[in-house]
Amino acid sequence: MRSALLLVVMTACLVAGLLFYFQWRGGDLVGNGRSLQARDIYLQTYLAAHADELEQPAGSGFTPAPFTIAPGESADAIAANLAASGLLNDTELFLNYLRSSGLDAQLEAGEYIVDPQQTIPEMAAALTESVVREETVRFVEGWRLEQMADYLADNPTANIDATQFLAIVQRQAAFDLTPYSFLAGLPATTTLEGYLFPDTYRVPLDADAVYLVDLMLRTFDRRVTAEMRQGYQTQGLTVHQAVTLAAIVEREAVVATERPIIAGVFYNRLAQGIKLEADPTVQYPLGYQPDTDSWWKSPLWLEDLALDSPYNTYAYAGLPPGPIANPSLSSLEAVAFPTQTDFIFFVADCTAAVSGSHAFSVTYEEHLANVQRCR
């Protein structure tokens, strides 16, 4: 009698569940409250009957695998793709759990690593928080535009095309500069040299050259603070002039602590009308050197110093027309807050304990003595 009674109860529950199911599937889920109630009762009944399965691994495999949810993809399509990837065994249970928990509308487009050993509740929750897969781009401080393009060509990253990148930064391809107030008034013939902030960047897999240039310019705008810009103004420089000087400091300085001193030397020379006579300003217009596979010729010869270029600070007084490289934050800060000294000259110091250090001097005679000491 007990067995017969239990069978009757189970049959009644099954029939009720089926009735609720067909009522739900056939009703207006938005406007019919009874259909919504029927759906909820059916889902609760269904999930209660499969409670043990919800605590088991959702798939049969053991290895997490990449999985993509495309924008606008439905829960049914996502469940089918999970099953096709071997990450999910029971699509009906998965979908009914989503509907019961309200997660069917919260699945987020993006890239995931899905573990088939997760339970269905764990998998469903994980698929509501996409993880953007990224790649790394590393630009060295003091590089010129062409070096950055060379790096991108040698290290393919995301969808960034090195040729397109170079065309944009050399102003040979369309790129709207209006969002960047610090570039206001930049002549159309002037490149973006100096403003592509050198840093390590994390970019999404679909990033292109436009995305990267925008990211670098926005980083420059953020890292060059209001205090630094006020410092440039105090020194009598525009942002463009400050970046131009910072690029020279970047290429001249080897020891970071000397950058404010070198900036101070250049300020002293500018104030006294003395040519800057900075080797990097000659190397820049000389350009690529195929014999050494370098963008920076070294050593320079006397005929090089006579090069007729507005960038050549041996031939022309004052600052060159624009930056010769993309300076670091340290060099940009040095130009904003230079060390106040009487130094007018500096030369590499071969006797210094720290490699790359310079010997600084006030008079030309002291400078010649420093030069002779290292010959």
C-alpha positions in Angstrom: 0.0 0.0 0.0 2.8 2.4 0.9 4.6 1.7 -2.4 1.4 2.2 -4.3 0.7 5.5 -2.5 4.2 6.8 -3.2 3.8 5.9 -6.9 0.5 7.9 -7.0 2.2 10.9 -5.4 5.1 10.8 -7.8 2.9 10.5 -10.8 0.8 13.4 -9.6 3.9 15.6 -9.2 5.1 14.6 -12.6 1.7 15.4 -14.2 1.5 18.7 -12.3 5.1 19.6 -13.4 4.2 18.8 -17.0 1.0 20.8 -16.8 2.9 23.8 -15.4 5.6 23.4 -18.1 3.2 23.4 -21.0 1.2 26.3 -19.5 4.4 28.2 -19.1 5.7 27.5 -22.7 2.3 28.3 -24.2 1.5 31.5 -22.3 2.4 35.1 -22.6 5.4 35.4 -20.2 5.3 39.2 -20.1 1.6 39.9 -19.7 0.2 36.8 -18.1 1.0 36.6 -14.4 -0.4 33.0 -14.2 2.1 31.9 -16.8 5.0 33.5 -14.9 3.9 31.7 -11.7 3.6 28.5 -13.6 7.1 28.9 -15.0 8.6 29.5 -11.5 6.8 26.5 -10.1 8.0 24.3 -12.9 11.6 25.5 -12.6 11.6 25.0 -8.8 10.2 21.5 -9.3 12.7 20.7 -12.0 15.7 21.9 -10.1 14.6 20.2 -6.9 14.5 16.9 -8.9 18.0 17.6 -10.2 19.6 19.0 -7.1 22.3 16.3 -7.0 23.3 17.0 -10.6 23.8 20.7 -9.8 26.5 19.7 -7.4 28.4 17.7 -9.9 30.9 18.9 -12.6 29.1 20.6 -15.5 31.3 18.9 -18.1 33.2 15.7 -18.6 36.6 17.1 -19.2 39.3 18.1 -16.7 41.1 20.9 -18.5 40.0 24.6 -18.5 39.6 26.0 -22.0 39.1 29.4 -23.6 35.5 30.3 -24.4 34.0 33.3 -26.1 30.5 34.8 -25.7 29.7 37.0 -28.7 27.8 40.3 -28.2 24.0 39.7 -28.3 24.4 35.9 -28.1 21.4 34.2 -26.4 21.5 31.9 -23.4 20.4 29.0 -25.7 23.2 29.6 -28.1 25.7 30.0 -25.3 24.6 26.6 -23.8 24.9 25.0 -27.2 28.4 26.3 -27.7 29.5 25.2 -24.2 28.2 21.7 -25.0 29.9 21.7 -28.4 33.2 22.6 -26.7 32.9 19.7 -24.3 32.5 22.1 -21.3 28.8 21.3 -20.5 26.9 18.0 -20.5 23.3 19.0 -19.8 22.2 22.1 -21.6 18.6 21.9 -20.3 19.7 21.8 -16.7 22.1 24.7 -17.4 19.4 26.8 -19.0 16.7 26.1 -16.4 19.2 27.0 -13.7 19.9 30.3 -15.5 16.2 31.1 -15.8 15.4 30.2 -12.2 18.3 32.4 -10.9 17.7 35.2 -13.3 21.2 34.9 -14.8 20.0 34.2 -18.3 19.9 37.9 -19.0 23.2 38.6 -17.2 25.6 36.5 -19.3 28.3 38.9 -20.5 30.0 39.0 -23.8 33.7 38.5 -23.6 36.6 36.1 -23.3 36.6 33.4 -20.6 38.6 30.5 -19.4 35.9 27.9 -18.5 36.6 24.9 -16.2 34.4 21.9 -17.0 34.9 20.7 -13.4 32.9 23.7 -12.1 29.3 23.0 -11.1 26.6 24.6 -13.2 25.9 27.3 -10.6 29.7 28.1 -10.5 29.9 28.2 -14.3 26.8 30.3 -14.6 28.2 32.9 -12.1 31.6 32.9 -13.8 30.0 33.7 -17.2 28.6 37.0 -15.9 32.0 38.5 -15.4 34.1 38.5 -18.5 37.9 38.7 -18.3 39.5 40.8 -21.1 42.4 38.9 -22.6 45.3 41.3 -23.2 48.7 41.6 -24.6 51.7 43.8 -23.6 53.4 46.6 -25.5 56.6 48.0 -24.1 58.1 51.2 -25.4 61.5 52.3 -24.2 62.1 55.8 -22.9 63.9 58.0 -25.5 62.8 56.1 -28.6 61.9 58.0 -31.6 58.7 57.3 -33.6 60.4 55.0 -36.1 61.9 52.9 -33.3 58.4 52.4 -31.9 57.1 51.3 -35.3 60.1 48.9 -35.7 59.3 47.4 -32.3 55.6 46.8 -33.4 56.8 45.3 -36.7 59.1 42.9 -34.8 56.6 42.1 -32.1 53.2 41.7 -33.6 50.6 42.6 -31.0 46.8 42.4 -31.2 45.6 44.0 -34.4 48.2 46.8 -34.3 49.7 47.4 -37.7 53.1 49.0 -37.5 52.7 50.7 -40.9 49.4 52.3 -39.8 50.9 53.3 -36.5 53.8 55.1 -38.2 51.4 56.8 -40.7 49.3 58.1 -37.8 52.1 59.4 -35.6 53.8 61.0 -38.6 50.5 62.7 -39.4 50.2 61.0 -42.8 47.0 59.2 -41.9 43.8 60.8 -40.6 43.6 61.0 -36.7 41.5 63.4 -34.8 43.6 65.4 -32.3 40.8 67.6 -30.9 40.3 65.4 -27.8 43.9 66.2 -26.6 44.0 69.8 -25.4 47.8 69.8 -25.0 48.1 69.3 -28.7 46.0 72.4 -29.5 47.7 74.5 -32.1 50.1 71.8 -33.2 50.9 72.5 -36.9 49.5 70.0 -39.3 53.1 69.3 -40.6 54.3 68.5 -37.0 54.5 64.8 -36.0 53.5 63.4 -32.7 57.1 62.9 -31.7 57.6 63.5 -28.0 53.9 63.0 -27.0 53.8 59.2 -27.3 54.4 58.4 -23.6 56.9 55.6 -23.3 55.5 52.9 -20.9 54.4 49.3 -20.7 50.8 49.1 -22.0 48.3 46.3 -21.6 46.0 46.3 -24.7 43.0 44.1 -25.5 43.4 41.5 -28.3 41.3 43.6 -30.7 43.3 46.8 -30.2 44.5 48.5 -33.4 46.9 51.3 -34.1 44.3 54.0 -33.5 43.5 52.5 -30.1 47.2 52.4 -29.2 48.0 56.0 -30.3 44.9 57.2 -28.3 46.1 55.3 -25.2 49.6 56.8 -25.4 48.3 60.3 -25.8 45.9 60.0 -23.0 48.6 58.6 -20.8 50.8 61.6 -21.6 47.9 63.9 -20.7 47.5 62.1 -17.4 51.2 61.8 -16.4 52.2 65.3 -17.2 50.5 66.9 -14.2 49.1 70.4 -13.7 52.1 71.1 -11.4 54.5 70.1 -14.2 52.7 72.3 -16.7 52.9 75.2 -14.2 56.6 74.5 -13.9 57.0 74.8 -17.7 55.2 78.1 -17.6 57.4 79.3 -14.7 60.4 78.5 -16.8 58.9 80.5 -19.7 58.2 77.5 -21.9 55.1 76.2 -23.7 54.3 72.5 -23.3 55.7 71.9 -26.8 58.9 73.7 -26.0 59.1 71.8 -22.7 58.7 68.4 -24.4 61.3 69.4 -27.0 63.8 70.2 -24.2 62.9 67.1 -22.3 63.6 64.9 -25.3 67.1 66.4 -25.5 67.6 65.8 -21.8 66.4 62.2 -22.2 68.9 61.5 -24.9 71.8 63.2 -23.1 71.3 61.8 -19.6 72.4 58.3 -18.6 72.1 58.7 -14.9 68.6 59.6 -13.8 69.7 61.8 -11.0 71.6 64.1 -13.4 68.5 64.9 -15.5 67.5 68.0 -13.5 71.1 69.2 -13.5 71.4 68.8 -17.3 68.1 70.6 -17.7 69.5 73.4 -15.6 72.6 73.6 -17.8 70.4 73.9 -21.0 68.3 76.6 -19.3 71.5 78.5 -18.5 72.7 78.3 -22.1 69.3 79.4 -23.5 69.3 82.4 -21.1 72.8 83.4 -22.1 72.2 82.9 -25.8 74.7 80.1 -26.0 73.9 77.3 -28.5 72.8 74.0 -26.8 75.3 72.0 -28.9 73.6 68.7 -28.0 74.8 65.6 -30.1 71.3 64.0 -30.2 70.0 67.0 -32.1 72.4 66.1 -34.9 71.8 62.3 -34.6 68.0 62.9 -35.1 68.1 64.5 -38.6 70.9 62.2 -39.7 68.3 59.4 -39.3 68.8 55.7 -39.8 72.3 54.3 -40.2 72.2 51.1 -42.2 75.8 50.2 -41.4 75.1 50.0 -37.7 71.4 49.3 -37.9 70.7 52.3 -35.6 68.7 55.4 -35.6 71.3 57.2 -33.5 74.7 57.7 -35.2 77.7 57.3 -32.9 80.3 58.5 -33.0 79.6 61.8 -34.7 82.3 63.4 -36.9 83.0 67.1 -37.4 81.3 67.2 -40.7 78.1 65.8 -39.0 78.1 68.7 -36.6 78.0 71.1 -39.6 74.8 69.5 -40.9 72.4 72.2 -42.1 69.2 71.2 -40.2 66.9 73.3 -38.0 67.3 70.5 -35.4 71.1 70.8 -35.3 71.8 72.8 -32.1 75.4 73.2 -33.1 74.3 75.1 -36.2 71.3 77.0 -34.8 70.7 78.7 -31.4 67.7 78.0 -29.3 65.5 75.0 -29.2 64.9 72.8 -32.3 61.5 73.0 -33.9 60.2 70.0 -32.1 61.1 66.9 -29.9 63.7 64.5 -31.2 62.4 61.5 -29.2 59.7 60.5 -26.7 61.0 61.5 -23.2 60.4 59.7 -19.9 58.4 61.1 -17.0 61.8 61.7 -15.3 63.0 64.0 -18.1 59.7 65.8 -18.3 59.8 66.4 -14.6 63.5 67.6 -14.8 62.5 70.3 -17.3 59.6 71.4 -15.1 61.8 71.5 -11.9 65.4 71.9 -13.0 68.3 72.1 -10.6 69.4 75.7 -10.2 73.2 75.9 -10.9 75.8 78.1 -12.6 76.9 75.2 -14.8 77.2 76.0 -18.5 79.1 72.9 -19.7 79.1 69.1 -19.2 80.9 66.2 -20.7 81.0 62.4 -20.0 83.2 61.7 -17.0 85.5 58.7 -17.5 86.7 58.9 -13.9 83.3 58.8 -12.3 82.3 55.8 -10.1 78.9 55.6 -11.7 79.0 54.7 -15.4 77.4 57.3 -17.6 78.0 60.2 -15.2 79.0 63.7 -16.4 81.5 66.3 -15.3 79.9 69.7 -15.0 81.7 73.1 -15.2 81.0 76.8 -15.1 83.8 78.1 -17.3 85.0 77.0 -20.7 88.5 76.4 -19.2 87.2 74.0 -16.7 85.2 72.3 -19.4 88.4 71.8 -21.6 90.2 70.4 -18.6 87.4 67.8 -18.1 87.6 66.9 -21.8 91.3 66.5 -21.7 91.2 64.3 -18.6 89.2 61.7 -20.5 91.2 61.7 -23.7 
